């Protein structure tokens, strides 16, 4: 009973202390209420646009608690002493736009010129409207429709455009040897999930010394990527040097990124004893006899790019004879009887 009575005495005494404090503070607040002046009326009208009557009353009470000396010190500081949150210009409508709040937020560990989070990539394919080629011939659509004009072009129309671009004959382009080397589905890892994409690498050639390598990418499907790769290879056609129109001119070793290629010419009837991707490239270029091996990485993309680059870097027999100080006949491996 003594414990309960002491607790009740403490609660009553605390309530009495709060009431006594409010009674002593009320006269000072009422006494400090500023008198009505034209400047004060203008200030109150300005604040009424942004605050409710209850908040406005609390602001008035808070302003009465500011000491005159503190207000004088604040005025002496000038613009540096003003608050960055309170309204400064009575003619500016802060409810519509506040320039200070438009500044970008700088997060910790954020470098200069960087955003806090990477931009979300667009899932919609950017090449959907620019699709101009297809595998099979499709009927010609309405000429007024942009989608039909671009997406339903026949192989003859595509060959005509490529002939204008490359200067090659249309029938020559249609009869090219085209084979896909790499066809795979890749995925871009982002914070919002995986974005699928398709990658295709193709080789094109006329089996007579012309060779081209092309890459196609698309989010629409593997068919679109393969078509882009095929016609990109046609655009990249370039002549390849061959010995006797059947093999390479000399042995070479090529280091391409993580792959190391080693190839040498072969006699007539030897065949193509090499990597499967190199086999397709040789078929397109018209190389019939070659021997070679791939060391270290056997990535098909690296192997194909490295082999095509090595073929283009070959020196002609005339250049080899000039460098070695010999005659061209001595390097042709042709024997004449007396």
Secondary structure as the mmCIF struct_conf table of DSSP 4:
data_model
#
loop_
_struct_conf.conf_type_id
_struct_conf.id
_struct_conf.beg_label_comp_id
_struct_conf.beg_label_asym_id
_struct_conf.beg_label_seq_id
_struct_conf.end_label_comp_id
_struct_conf.end_label_asym_id
_struct_conf.end_label_seq_id
HELX_RH_AL_P HELX_RH_AL_P1 UNK A 2 UNK A 31
TURN_TY1_P TURN_TY1_P1 UNK A 32 UNK A 32
HELX_LH_PP_P HELX_LH_PP_P1 UNK A 33 UNK A 36
HELX_RH_AL_P HELX_RH_AL_P2 UNK A 38 UNK A 48
TURN_TY1_P TURN_TY1_P2 UNK A 49 UNK A 50
BEND BEND1 UNK A 51 UNK A 51
HELX_RH_AL_P HELX_RH_AL_P3 UNK A 53 UNK A 64
TURN_TY1_P TURN_TY1_P3 UNK A 65 UNK A 65
BEND BEND2 UNK A 66 UNK A 66
HELX_RH_AL_P HELX_RH_AL_P4 UNK A 68 UNK A 77
HELX_RH_3T_P HELX_RH_3T_P1 UNK A 78 UNK A 81
BEND BEND3 UNK A 82 UNK A 82
BEND BEND4 UNK A 84 UNK A 86
TURN_TY1_P TURN_TY1_P4 UNK A 90 UNK A 91
BEND BEND5 UNK A 92 UNK A 92
TURN_TY1_P TURN_TY1_P5 UNK A 94 UNK A 96
HELX_RH_3T_P HELX_RH_3T_P2 UNK A 99 UNK A 102
BEND BEND6 UNK A 103 UNK A 103
HELX_LH_PP_P HELX_LH_PP_P2 UNK A 104 UNK A 107
TURN_TY1_P TURN_TY1_P6 UNK A 108 UNK A 109
HELX_LH_PP_P HELX_LH_PP_P3 UNK A 110 UNK A 111
TURN_TY1_P TURN_TY1_P7 UNK A 112 UNK A 113
BEND BEND7 UNK A 116 UNK A 117
HELX_LH_PP_P HELX_LH_PP_P4 UNK A 118 UNK A 122
BEND BEND8 UNK A 124 UNK A 124
TURN_TY1_P TURN_TY1_P8 UNK A 126 UNK A 127
BEND BEND9 UNK A 128 UNK A 128
TURN_TY1_P TURN_TY1_P9 UNK A 129 UNK A 130
BEND BEND10 UNK A 135 UNK A 136
TURN_TY1_P TURN_TY1_P10 UNK A 143 UNK A 144
HELX_RH_AL_P HELX_RH_AL_P5 UNK A 146 UNK A 151
BEND BEND11 UNK A 152 UNK A 152
HELX_RH_AL_P HELX_RH_AL_P6 UNK A 155 UNK A 166
HELX_RH_AL_P HELX_RH_AL_P7 UNK A 170 UNK A 174
TURN_TY1_P TURN_TY1_P11 UNK A 175 UNK A 175
STRN STRN1 UNK A 177 UNK A 190
TURN_TY1_P TURN_TY1_P12 UNK A 191 UNK A 192
STRN STRN2 UNK A 193 UNK A 205
BEND BEND12 UNK A 207 UNK A 209
STRN STRN3 UNK A 210 UNK A 218
BEND BEND13 UNK A 219 UNK A 220
HELX_RH_AL_P HELX_RH_AL_P8 UNK A 222 UNK A 235
TURN_TY1_P TURN_TY1_P13 UNK A 236 UNK A 236
STRN STRN4 UNK A 238 UNK A 239
STRN STRN5 UNK A 243 UNK A 243
TURN_TY1_P TURN_TY1_P14 UNK A 244 UNK A 246
STRN STRN6 UNK A 247 UNK A 247
BEND BEND14 UNK A 249 UNK A 250
STRN STRN7 UNK A 252 UNK A 256
TURN_TY1_P TURN_TY1_P15 UNK A 257 UNK A 258
STRN STRN8 UNK A 259 UNK A 265
TURN_TY1_P TURN_TY1_P16 UNK A 268 UNK A 269
STRN STRN9 UNK A 272 UNK A 273
BEND BEND15 UNK A 274 UNK A 274
HELX_RH_AL_P HELX_RH_AL_P9 UNK A 276 UNK A 285
TURN_TY1_P TURN_TY1_P17 UNK A 286 UNK A 286
STRN STRN10 UNK A 290 UNK A 296
HELX_RH_AL_P HELX_RH_AL_P10 UNK A 300 UNK A 312
TURN_TY1_P TURN_TY1_P18 UNK A 313 UNK A 313
HELX_LH_PP_P HELX_LH_PP_P5 UNK A 314 UNK A 316
HELX_RH_AL_P HELX_RH_AL_P11 UNK A 317 UNK A 324
TURN_TY1_P TURN_TY1_P19 UNK A 325 UNK A 325
HELX_RH_AL_P HELX_RH_AL_P12 UNK A 328 UNK A 331
TURN_TY1_P TURN_TY1_P20 UNK A 332 UNK A 333
#
